[in-house]
Amino acid sequence: MLGVALIQAADAGAVPAALGASGLRSFLALGVVAALLALTVWWLGRLAQTRRGRQPIHVESAVTLGDKRSLVIVSVEGRRLLVGLAPGSVSLVTELRASFGETLAETLRTDGPR
């Protein structure tokens, strides 16, 4: 489309500098719109991350066992629970220890580097 505009401008004897200023203005407007879009995407990502951090219950992992049954690891108030789900029932299977990352961080905090 820009090529067609350049050809028409050349045929009409228009000054190329005027076309360049218009093109530059359009390019800058496009840059501003792209920057606003990037800022909006970043802000929405931060908002989603903040909401995840405030939820009292977090599903860490889920495995489907078939026939509408599954096992789910759930974090609730600092505890990790393995829960069995089936149609019409929810059962606590066991309480799990802390995750490897949490155990490692706790060990480094209390023992310090060796």
Secondary structure as UniProt FT lines:
FT   HELIX           2..12
FT   HELIX           16..54
FT   STRAND          57..66
FT   TURN            67..68
FT   STRAND          69..76
FT   TURN            77..78
FT   STRAND          79..86
FT   TURN            87..88
FT   STRAND          89..96
FT   HELIX           100..111
//
